[in-house]
Amino acid sequence: MEPILYIGLSQAFFAGILIATKKPTLLYNQLLAAWFFLICIDFTIVLVDSTLIELYSIKVMPFTYGPIMYLYASFITREKPVLRAKHALHFIPFVAFFIVSLIFLNKPVMEGTKGFLIIDRFISLRLIYGLSFFISVTTYSILTFLVIHRY
């Protein structure tokens, strides 16, 4: 698994650099570069978790992938895309679970996938996390598909 993570990390990093430095600087290219850099950060965290120490038990980066892909698709299909403050609302689940991950920083909330449904004091948090993640992935996949289909 580690070689795959190293390969993915390096590919995401270099793709992010290539797209971020592409001229002219366009909003949708910056979003795509950010998406690649977030994947790079997530892979780095997974590598550190699996080889050194666990940084945090609640994985929150995946909550950014759907909103960024949706914004990328909607901006690349517009003539004059503008990033507005209301677009930050798409990242509320990420912020919420990031705060939760800081609150439970040193607690064994999620210990891999084997203990996800073990009944303990964190079961409700894990179920909310899983349901939120499922809803996020499904919703943003459908929204992105609809944006591309309409275009």
Phi, psi and omega in degrees: 000322182300316179300323179295320178295318178296318179295313179298319179298311182292321178294317179296319180297310182290325175296319177298318179295314181299317182286322181293329182264003180292137178254144354288156179285113180244148184302315183291331175291324178293323176295317179295320177297318178299320178300314179295319180293324176294321175297319178300315178297317180297316178297322178297316179297317178298319178296316179295318178300319186277338184250328185246275181223158177279119181285311175204149187272339180259115181279116186251340183304321181300341177288351178266339187297312182298309179301320181292319179295321178296313179296320177300312180296319181287329178282324182287341180264004177253154179286316181230081181288142179227129177276122183245164180298328181296339178292339178294339179298334179295341185259012178301314178300321178300311182297317181298312181286335174294317178296317178298320180294329176287324179295318181258038187303313183255022181255147179279066182291309180230112178251077181074191181270344182293324184258020186294321184256014175291133182279111176213194184287348181256006184299320181294322177296317179295321179292319177296317178300310181298315179295317178298318179295316178299314179296318180298310181298314181295312182298311183287332174294315179294314180300316179295317177300316180296320179298314181292320181296317179296325181292000000 
